[in-house]
């Protein structure tokens, strides 16, 4: 039987409990899950690429141990379908938080399907406790001094607070 390999892409800036919820659900469906950490300079990331990958790796090691699924964290840039082909993924996993995500994700899935019809896109709903969490909101709340402890795991919390509280360079 062929190994079921999935790709869950994102910027993970920072990784949230919502991301980890989707990763945990995807891990139960797959033999191997590649978490692709996108470079995406255009979003003005809080964390550099390698630190984002390190944080995702630290948090997903726990999920891999619990589920028995191999979870690999890899930075990438460029076309998502090309990266999926590179890692041998037959499935792209996308998390949905709310109906507002669906329109964009639906369009992206259609384009990806046209680029490679052998790669399926699977949508996983975040659990009801995580549906409203986004990295953008987490960063904004942290910058404004709010409590983000229920939105991100402990290591990410510590790193995010240290990053937003650090004096600006320049």
Rosetta constraint file for C-alpha pairs under 8 A:
AtomPair CA 3 CA 31 HARMONIC 6.07 0.50
AtomPair CA 3 CA 32 HARMONIC 7.52 0.50
AtomPair CA 4 CA 30 HARMONIC 5.24 0.50
AtomPair CA 4 CA 31 HARMONIC 5.15 0.50
AtomPair CA 4 CA 32 HARMONIC 6.43 0.50
AtomPair CA 4 CA 89 HARMONIC 7.56 0.50
AtomPair CA 4 CA 90 HARMONIC 7.11 0.50
AtomPair CA 5 CA 30 HARMONIC 6.06 0.50
AtomPair CA 5 CA 31 HARMONIC 6.10 0.50
AtomPair CA 5 CA 32 HARMONIC 4.84 0.50
AtomPair CA 5 CA 33 HARMONIC 5.76 0.50
AtomPair CA 5 CA 34 HARMONIC 7.51 0.50
AtomPair CA 5 CA 88 HARMONIC 6.64 0.50
AtomPair CA 5 CA 89 HARMONIC 4.67 0.50
AtomPair CA 5 CA 90 HARMONIC 6.00 0.50
AtomPair CA 5 CA 91 HARMONIC 6.67 0.50
AtomPair CA 6 CA 26 HARMONIC 7.94 0.50
AtomPair CA 6 CA 30 HARMONIC 6.59 0.50
AtomPair CA 6 CA 32 HARMONIC 6.43 0.50
AtomPair CA 6 CA 33 HARMONIC 4.84 0.50
AtomPair CA 6 CA 34 HARMONIC 6.15 0.50
AtomPair CA 6 CA 89 HARMONIC 4.92 0.50
AtomPair CA 6 CA 90 HARMONIC 6.16 0.50
AtomPair CA 6 CA 91 HARMONIC 4.65 0.50
AtomPair CA 6 CA 92 HARMONIC 5.68 0.50
AtomPair CA 6 CA 93 HARMONIC 6.57 0.50
AtomPair CA 7 CA 33 HARMONIC 5.78 0.50
AtomPair CA 7 CA 34 HARMONIC 4.77 0.50
AtomPair CA 7 CA 35 HARMONIC 5.84 0.50
AtomPair CA 7 CA 36 HARMONIC 6.70 0.50
AtomPair CA 7 CA 84 HARMONIC 6.42 0.50
AtomPair CA 7 CA 89 HARMONIC 6.00 0.50
AtomPair CA 7 CA 91 HARMONIC 6.25 0.50
AtomPair CA 7 CA 92 HARMONIC 4.82 0.50
AtomPair CA 7 CA 93 HARMONIC 5.86 0.50
AtomPair CA 8 CA 23 HARMONIC 7.50 0.50
AtomPair CA 8 CA 33 HARMONIC 7.20 0.50
AtomPair CA 8 CA 34 HARMONIC 6.25 0.50
AtomPair CA 8 CA 35 HARMONIC 4.82 0.50
AtomPair CA 8 CA 36 HARMONIC 5.98 0.50
AtomPair CA 8 CA 92 HARMONIC 5.98 0.50
AtomPair CA 8 CA 93 HARMONIC 4.83 0.50
AtomPair CA 8 CA 94 HARMONIC 6.40 0.50
AtomPair CA 9 CA 35 HARMONIC 5.77 0.50
AtomPair CA 9 CA 36 HARMONIC 4.42 0.50
AtomPair CA 9 CA 37 HARMONIC 6.06 0.50
AtomPair CA 9 CA 38 HARMONIC 6.82 0.50
AtomPair CA 9 CA 80 HARMONIC 7.90 0.50
AtomPair CA 9 CA 92 HARMONIC 7.78 0.50
AtomPair CA 9 CA 93 HARMONIC 7.49 0.50
AtomPair CA 9 CA 94 HARMONIC 7.53 0.50
AtomPair CA 10 CA 35 HARMONIC 7.85 0.50
AtomPair CA 10 CA 36 HARMONIC 6.34 0.50
AtomPair CA 10 CA 37 HARMONIC 5.47 0.50
AtomPair CA 10 CA 38 HARMONIC 5.65 0.50
AtomPair CA 11 CA 37 HARMONIC 5.29 0.50
AtomPair CA 11 CA 38 HARMONIC 4.81 0.50
AtomPair CA 11 CA 39 HARMONIC 6.82 0.50
AtomPair CA 11 CA 40 HARMONIC 6.89 0.50
AtomPair CA 11 CA 52 HARMONIC 7.94 0.50
AtomPair CA 12 CA 16 HARMONIC 7.39 0.50
AtomPair CA 12 CA 19 HARMONIC 7.74 0.50
AtomPair CA 12 CA 37 HARMONIC 6.62 0.50
AtomPair CA 12 CA 38 HARMONIC 7.98 0.50
AtomPair CA 12 CA 52 HARMONIC 6.43 0.50
AtomPair CA 12 CA 56 HARMONIC 7.51 0.50
AtomPair CA 12 CA 135 HARMONIC 7.02 0.50
AtomPair CA 13 CA 45 HARMONIC 6.16 0.50
AtomPair CA 13 CA 46 HARMONIC 6.37 0.50
AtomPair CA 13 CA 47 HARMONIC 6.33 0.50
AtomPair CA 13 CA 52 HARMONIC 6.40 0.50
AtomPair CA 13 CA 135 HARMONIC 5.88 0.50
AtomPair CA 13 CA 136 HARMONIC 7.91 0.50
AtomPair CA 14 CA 46 HARMONIC 7.60 0.50
AtomPair CA 14 CA 47 HARMONIC 7.28 0.50
AtomPair CA 14 CA 52 HARMONIC 6.68 0.50
AtomPair CA 14 CA 135 HARMONIC 5.67 0.50
AtomPair CA 14 CA 138 HARMONIC 7.91 0.50
AtomPair CA 14 CA 139 HARMONIC 7.76 0.50
AtomPair CA 14 CA 156 HARMONIC 6.96 0.50
AtomPair CA 14 CA 160 HARMONIC 7.43 0.50
AtomPair CA 15 CA 19 HARMONIC 6.22 0.50
AtomPair CA 15 CA 20 HARMONIC 7.50 0.50
AtomPair CA 15 CA 52 HARMONIC 7.44 0.50
AtomPair CA 15 CA 55 HARMONIC 7.16 0.50
AtomPair CA 15 CA 56 HARMONIC 6.24 0.50
AtomPair CA 15 CA 135 HARMONIC 6.99 0.50
AtomPair CA 15 CA 152 HARMONIC 6.87 0.50
AtomPair CA 15 CA 156 HARMONIC 7.05 0.50
AtomPair CA 16 CA 20 HARMONIC 6.44 0.50
AtomPair CA 16 CA 133 HARMONIC 7.33 0.50
AtomPair CA 16 CA 134 HARMONIC 7.27 0.50
AtomPair CA 16 CA 135 HARMONIC 6.57 0.50
AtomPair CA 16 CA 151 HARMONIC 5.94 0.50
AtomPair CA 16 CA 152 HARMONIC 4.51 0.50
AtomPair CA 16 CA 153 HARMONIC 6.84 0.50
AtomPair CA 17 CA 21 HARMONIC 6.00 0.50
AtomPair CA 17 CA 130 HARMONIC 6.74 0.50
AtomPair CA 17 CA 133 HARMONIC 7.77 0.50
AtomPair CA 17 CA 150 HARMONIC 7.98 0.50
AtomPair CA 17 CA 151 HARMONIC 5.59 0.50
AtomPair CA 17 CA 152 HARMONIC 5.05 0.50
AtomPair CA 17 CA 153 HARMONIC 6.40 0.50
AtomPair CA 18 CA 22 HARMONIC 6.44 0.50
AtomPair CA 18 CA 126 HARMONIC 6.19 0.50
AtomPair CA 18 CA 127 HARMONIC 7.72 0.50
AtomPair CA 18 CA 130 HARMONIC 4.91 0.50
AtomPair CA 18 CA 131 HARMONIC 6.90 0.50
AtomPair CA 18 CA 133 HARMONIC 6.19 0.50
AtomPair CA 18 CA 134 HARMONIC 7.61 0.50
AtomPair CA 18 CA 151 HARMONIC 7.65 0.50
AtomPair CA 19 CA 23 HARMONIC 6.16 0.50
AtomPair CA 19 CA 95 HARMONIC 7.64 0.50
AtomPair CA 20 CA 24 HARMONIC 5.99 0.50
AtomPair CA 20 CA 59 HARMONIC 7.63 0.50
AtomPair CA 20 CA 60 HARMONIC 7.32 0.50
AtomPair CA 21 CA 25 HARMONIC 6.33 0.50
AtomPair CA 21 CA 126 HARMONIC 6.45 0.50
AtomPair CA 21 CA 127 HARMONIC 7.12 0.50
AtomPair CA 21 CA 130 HARMONIC 7.70 0.50
AtomPair CA 22 CA 26 HARMONIC 6.05 0.50
AtomPair CA 22 CA 95 HARMONIC 6.15 0.50
AtomPair CA 22 CA 124 HARMONIC 6.53 0.50
AtomPair CA 22 CA 125 HARMONIC 7.41 0.50
AtomPair CA 22 CA 126 HARMONIC 6.06 0.50
AtomPair CA 23 CA 27 HARMONIC 5.97 0.50
AtomPair CA 23 CA 60 HARMONIC 7.74 0.50
AtomPair CA 23 CA 63 HARMONIC 7.90 0.50
AtomPair CA 24 CA 28 HARMONIC 6.65 0.50
AtomPair CA 24 CA 63 HARMONIC 6.06 0.50
AtomPair CA 24 CA 67 HARMONIC 7.85 0.50
AtomPair CA 25 CA 29 HARMONIC 7.03 0.50
AtomPair CA 25 CA 124 HARMONIC 7.73 0.50
AtomPair CA 26 CA 30 HARMONIC 6.41 0.50
AtomPair CA 26 CA 33 HARMONIC 7.50 0.50
AtomPair CA 26 CA 93 HARMONIC 7.23 0.50
AtomPair CA 26 CA 124 HARMONIC 7.81 0.50
AtomPair CA 27 CA 31 HARMONIC 7.28 0.50
AtomPair CA 27 CA 32 HARMONIC 7.29 0.50
AtomPair CA 27 CA 33 HARMONIC 6.37 0.50
AtomPair CA 27 CA 63 HARMONIC 7.79 0.50
AtomPair CA 27 CA 64 HARMONIC 7.51 0.50
AtomPair CA 27 CA 67 HARMONIC 6.68 0.50
AtomPair CA 27 CA 69 HARMONIC 5.79 0.50
AtomPair CA 27 CA 71 HARMONIC 7.72 0.50
AtomPair CA 28 CA 67 HARMONIC 6.43 0.50
AtomPair CA 28 CA 69 HARMONIC 7.29 0.50
AtomPair CA 30 CA 69 HARMONIC 6.92 0.50
AtomPair CA 31 CA 69 HARMONIC 5.42 0.50
AtomPair CA 31 CA 70 HARMONIC 6.49 0.50
AtomPair CA 32 CA 69 HARMONIC 5.69 0.50
AtomPair CA 32 CA 70 HARMONIC 4.67 0.50
AtomPair CA 32 CA 71 HARMONIC 5.84 0.50
AtomPair CA 32 CA 72 HARMONIC 7.67 0.50
AtomPair CA 33 CA 69 HARMONIC 7.28 0.50
AtomPair CA 33 CA 70 HARMONIC 6.27 0.50
AtomPair CA 33 CA 71 HARMONIC 4.82 0.50
AtomPair CA 33 CA 72 HARMONIC 6.30 0.50
AtomPair CA 34 CA 71 HARMONIC 5.80 0.50
AtomPair CA 34 CA 72 HARMONIC 4.75 0.50
AtomPair CA 34 CA 73 HARMONIC 5.75 0.50
AtomPair CA 34 CA 74 HARMONIC 6.97 0.50
AtomPair CA 34 CA 87 HARMONIC 7.61 0.50
AtomPair CA 35 CA 71 HARMONIC 7.18 0.50
AtomPair CA 35 CA 72 HARMONIC 6.10 0.50
AtomPair CA 35 CA 73 HARMONIC 4.73 0.50
AtomPair CA 35 CA 74 HARMONIC 6.22 0.50
AtomPair CA 36 CA 73 HARMONIC 6.07 0.50
AtomPair CA 36 CA 74 HARMONIC 5.07 0.50
AtomPair CA 36 CA 75 HARMONIC 5.54 0.50
AtomPair CA 36 CA 76 HARMONIC 6.16 0.50
AtomPair CA 37 CA 49 HARMONIC 7.45 0.50
AtomPair CA 37 CA 52 HARMONIC 7.35 0.50
AtomPair CA 37 CA 53 HARMONIC 6.21 0.50
AtomPair CA 37 CA 73 HARMONIC 7.16 0.50
AtomPair CA 37 CA 74 HARMONIC 5.99 0.50
AtomPair CA 37 CA 75 HARMONIC 4.46 0.50
AtomPair CA 37 CA 76 HARMONIC 5.98 0.50
AtomPair CA 38 CA 49 HARMONIC 7.76 0.50
AtomPair CA 38 CA 75 HARMONIC 5.83 0.50
AtomPair CA 38 CA 76 HARMONIC 5.11 0.50
AtomPair CA 38 CA 77 HARMONIC 5.68 0.50
AtomPair CA 39 CA 49 HARMONIC 6.13 0.50
AtomPair CA 39 CA 75 HARMONIC 6.87 0.50
AtomPair CA 39 CA 76 HARMONIC 6.16 0.50
AtomPair CA 39 CA 77 HARMONIC 5.51 0.50
AtomPair CA 40 CA 44 HARMONIC 7.84 0.50
AtomPair CA 40 CA 45 HARMONIC 7.88 0.50
AtomPair CA 40 CA 77 HARMONIC 7.23 0.50
AtomPair CA 41 CA 45 HARMONIC 6.64 0.50
AtomPair CA 46 CA 139 HARMONIC 7.94 0.50
AtomPair CA 46 CA 163 HARMONIC 7.55 0.50
AtomPair CA 47 CA 51 HARMONIC 6.14 0.50
AtomPair CA 47 CA 52 HARMONIC 5.97 0.50
AtomPair CA 48 CA 52 HARMONIC 6.33 0.50
AtomPair CA 49 CA 53 HARMONIC 6.24 0.50
AtomPair CA 49 CA 75 HARMONIC 7.16 0.50
AtomPair CA 50 CA 54 HARMONIC 6.08 0.50
AtomPair CA 50 CA 75 HARMONIC 7.68 0.50
AtomPair CA 51 CA 55 HARMONIC 6.14 0.50
AtomPair CA 52 CA 56 HARMONIC 6.23 0.50
AtomPair CA 53 CA 57 HARMONIC 6.01 0.50
AtomPair CA 53 CA 73 HARMONIC 6.46 0.50
AtomPair CA 53 CA 74 HARMONIC 6.94 0.50
AtomPair CA 53 CA 75 HARMONIC 6.67 0.50
AtomPair CA 54 CA 58 HARMONIC 6.15 0.50
AtomPair CA 55 CA 59 HARMONIC 6.33 0.50
AtomPair CA 55 CA 155 HARMONIC 7.42 0.50
AtomPair CA 55 CA 156 HARMONIC 6.54 0.50
AtomPair CA 56 CA 60 HARMONIC 5.95 0.50
AtomPair CA 56 CA 73 HARMONIC 7.11 0.50
AtomPair CA 57 CA 61 HARMONIC 6.01 0.50
AtomPair CA 57 CA 72 HARMONIC 7.64 0.50
AtomPair CA 57 CA 73 HARMONIC 5.92 0.50
AtomPair CA 58 CA 62 HARMONIC 7.45 0.50
AtomPair CA 59 CA 63 HARMONIC 7.27 0.50
AtomPair CA 59 CA 153 HARMONIC 7.63 0.50
AtomPair CA 60 CA 64 HARMONIC 6.11 0.50
AtomPair CA 60 CA 71 HARMONIC 6.90 0.50
AtomPair CA 61 CA 65 HARMONIC 6.21 0.50
AtomPair CA 61 CA 71 HARMONIC 7.29 0.50
AtomPair CA 62 CA 66 HARMONIC 6.27 0.50
AtomPair CA 63 CA 67 HARMONIC 6.03 0.50
AtomPair CA 64 CA 68 HARMONIC 5.41 0.50
AtomPair CA 64 CA 69 HARMONIC 5.13 0.50
AtomPair CA 64 CA 70 HARMONIC 5.89 0.50
AtomPair CA 64 CA 71 HARMONIC 5.84 0.50
AtomPair CA 65 CA 69 HARMONIC 7.42 0.50
AtomPair CA 76 CA 83 HARMONIC 7.24 0.50
AtomPair CA 78 CA 82 HARMONIC 7.55 0.50
AtomPair CA 78 CA 83 HARMONIC 7.52 0.50
AtomPair CA 79 CA 83 HARMONIC 6.50 0.50
AtomPair CA 80 CA 84 HARMONIC 6.16 0.50
AtomPair CA 80 CA 112 HARMONIC 7.94 0.50
AtomPair CA 81 CA 85 HARMONIC 6.17 0.50
AtomPair CA 81 CA 112 HARMONIC 6.25 0.50
AtomPair CA 81 CA 115 HARMONIC 7.05 0.50
AtomPair CA 81 CA 116 HARMONIC 7.01 0.50
AtomPair CA 81 CA 119 HARMONIC 7.98 0.50
AtomPair CA 82 CA 86 HARMONIC 6.16 0.50
AtomPair CA 83 CA 87 HARMONIC 6.32 0.50
AtomPair CA 84 CA 88 HARMONIC 6.09 0.50
AtomPair CA 84 CA 89 HARMONIC 5.05 0.50
AtomPair CA 84 CA 90 HARMONIC 7.46 0.50
AtomPair CA 84 CA 91 HARMONIC 7.96 0.50
AtomPair CA 84 CA 92 HARMONIC 7.40 0.50
AtomPair CA 84 CA 119 HARMONIC 7.96 0.50
AtomPair CA 85 CA 89 HARMONIC 6.06 0.50
AtomPair CA 85 CA 90 HARMONIC 7.93 0.50
AtomPair CA 89 CA 119 HARMONIC 7.14 0.50
AtomPair CA 90 CA 118 HARMONIC 6.58 0.50
AtomPair CA 90 CA 119 HARMONIC 4.59 0.50
AtomPair CA 90 CA 120 HARMONIC 6.23 0.50
AtomPair CA 91 CA 119 HARMONIC 5.30 0.50
AtomPair CA 91 CA 120 HARMONIC 4.73 0.50
AtomPair CA 91 CA 121 HARMONIC 5.59 0.50
AtomPair CA 91 CA 122 HARMONIC 6.74 0.50
AtomPair CA 92 CA 119 HARMONIC 6.99 0.50
AtomPair CA 92 CA 120 HARMONIC 6.15 0.50
AtomPair CA 92 CA 121 HARMONIC 4.64 0.50
AtomPair CA 92 CA 122 HARMONIC 6.12 0.50
AtomPair CA 93 CA 121 HARMONIC 5.94 0.50
AtomPair CA 93 CA 122 HARMONIC 5.01 0.50
AtomPair CA 93 CA 123 HARMONIC 6.01 0.50
AtomPair CA 93 CA 124 HARMONIC 7.17 0.50
AtomPair CA 94 CA 105 HARMONIC 7.69 0.50
AtomPair CA 94 CA 121 HARMONIC 7.13 0.50
AtomPair CA 94 CA 122 HARMONIC 6.18 0.50
AtomPair CA 94 CA 123 HARMONIC 4.90 0.50
AtomPair CA 94 CA 124 HARMONIC 6.23 0.50
AtomPair CA 95 CA 123 HARMONIC 5.68 0.50
AtomPair CA 95 CA 124 HARMONIC 4.91 0.50
AtomPair CA 95 CA 125 HARMONIC 5.70 0.50
AtomPair CA 95 CA 126 HARMONIC 6.35 0.50
AtomPair CA 96 CA 101 HARMONIC 5.98 0.50
AtomPair CA 96 CA 102 HARMONIC 6.80 0.50
AtomPair CA 96 CA 123 HARMONIC 6.50 0.50
AtomPair CA 96 CA 124 HARMONIC 6.04 0.50
AtomPair CA 96 CA 125 HARMONIC 4.80 0.50
AtomPair CA 96 CA 126 HARMONIC 6.10 0.50
AtomPair CA 96 CA 131 HARMONIC 7.69 0.50
AtomPair CA 97 CA 101 HARMONIC 6.54 0.50
AtomPair CA 97 CA 125 HARMONIC 6.12 0.50
AtomPair CA 97 CA 126 HARMONIC 5.60 0.50
AtomPair CA 97 CA 130 HARMONIC 7.62 0.50
AtomPair CA 97 CA 131 HARMONIC 4.39 0.50
AtomPair CA 97 CA 132 HARMONIC 6.30 0.50
AtomPair CA 97 CA 133 HARMONIC 7.85 0.50
AtomPair CA 98 CA 102 HARMONIC 7.16 0.50
AtomPair CA 98 CA 131 HARMONIC 6.61 0.50
AtomPair CA 98 CA 132 HARMONIC 7.64 0.50
AtomPair CA 99 CA 103 HARMONIC 7.61 0.50
AtomPair CA 100 CA 104 HARMONIC 7.93 0.50
AtomPair CA 101 CA 105 HARMONIC 6.19 0.50
AtomPair CA 102 CA 106 HARMONIC 5.71 0.50
AtomPair CA 103 CA 107 HARMONIC 6.33 0.50
AtomPair CA 104 CA 108 HARMONIC 6.24 0.50
AtomPair CA 105 CA 109 HARMONIC 6.00 0.50
AtomPair CA 106 CA 110 HARMONIC 6.24 0.50
AtomPair CA 107 CA 111 HARMONIC 6.32 0.50
AtomPair CA 108 CA 112 HARMONIC 6.09 0.50
AtomPair CA 109 CA 113 HARMONIC 6.03 0.50
AtomPair CA 109 CA 121 HARMONIC 5.96 0.50
AtomPair CA 110 CA 114 HARMONIC 6.34 0.50
AtomPair CA 111 CA 115 HARMONIC 6.35 0.50
AtomPair CA 112 CA 116 HARMONIC 6.22 0.50
AtomPair CA 112 CA 117 HARMONIC 7.66 0.50
AtomPair CA 112 CA 119 HARMONIC 7.84 0.50
AtomPair CA 113 CA 117 HARMONIC 4.64 0.50
AtomPair CA 113 CA 118 HARMONIC 7.55 0.50
AtomPair CA 113 CA 119 HARMONIC 6.67 0.50
AtomPair CA 113 CA 120 HARMONIC 7.01 0.50
AtomPair CA 113 CA 121 HARMONIC 7.93 0.50
AtomPair CA 125 CA 131 HARMONIC 7.76 0.50
AtomPair CA 126 CA 130 HARMONIC 5.82 0.50
AtomPair CA 126 CA 131 HARMONIC 5.27 0.50
AtomPair CA 127 CA 131 HARMONIC 6.07 0.50
AtomPair CA 130 CA 151 HARMONIC 7.79 0.50
AtomPair CA 133 CA 137 HARMONIC 6.97 0.50
AtomPair CA 133 CA 138 HARMONIC 7.28 0.50
AtomPair CA 133 CA 151 HARMONIC 6.57 0.50
AtomPair CA 134 CA 138 HARMONIC 6.25 0.50
AtomPair CA 135 CA 139 HARMONIC 6.17 0.50
AtomPair CA 136 CA 140 HARMONIC 6.26 0.50
AtomPair CA 137 CA 141 HARMONIC 5.99 0.50
AtomPair CA 138 CA 142 HARMONIC 6.08 0.50
AtomPair CA 138 CA 148 HARMONIC 6.33 0.50
AtomPair CA 138 CA 151 HARMONIC 7.12 0.50
AtomPair CA 139 CA 143 HARMONIC 6.05 0.50
AtomPair CA 139 CA 160 HARMONIC 7.72 0.50
AtomPair CA 140 CA 144 HARMONIC 6.26 0.50
AtomPair CA 141 CA 145 HARMONIC 6.32 0.50
AtomPair CA 141 CA 146 HARMONIC 4.99 0.50
AtomPair CA 141 CA 147 HARMONIC 7.12 0.50
AtomPair CA 141 CA 148 HARMONIC 6.90 0.50
AtomPair CA 142 CA 146 HARMONIC 5.32 0.50
AtomPair CA 142 CA 147 HARMONIC 6.75 0.50
AtomPair CA 142 CA 148 HARMONIC 6.38 0.50
AtomPair CA 142 CA 160 HARMONIC 7.53 0.50
AtomPair CA 142 CA 161 HARMONIC 6.64 0.50
AtomPair CA 142 CA 164 HARMONIC 6.84 0.50
AtomPair CA 143 CA 164 HARMONIC 5.64 0.50
AtomPair CA 143 CA 165 HARMONIC 7.59 0.50
AtomPair CA 148 CA 152 HARMONIC 6.66 0.50
AtomPair CA 148 CA 157 HARMONIC 7.14 0.50
AtomPair CA 149 CA 153 HARMONIC 7.32 0.50
AtomPair CA 149 CA 154 HARMONIC 7.37 0.50
AtomPair CA 149 CA 157 HARMONIC 6.30 0.50
AtomPair CA 152 CA 156 HARMONIC 6.11 0.50
AtomPair CA 152 CA 157 HARMONIC 5.85 0.50
AtomPair CA 153 CA 157 HARMONIC 6.04 0.50
AtomPair CA 154 CA 158 HARMONIC 6.28 0.50
AtomPair CA 155 CA 159 HARMONIC 6.27 0.50
AtomPair CA 156 CA 160 HARMONIC 5.85 0.50
AtomPair CA 157 CA 161 HARMONIC 6.09 0.50
AtomPair CA 158 CA 162 HARMONIC 6.16 0.50
AtomPair CA 159 CA 163 HARMONIC 6.06 0.50
AtomPair CA 160 CA 164 HARMONIC 6.18 0.50
AtomPair CA 161 CA 165 HARMONIC 5.94 0.50
AtomPair CA 162 CA 166 HARMONIC 6.01 0.50
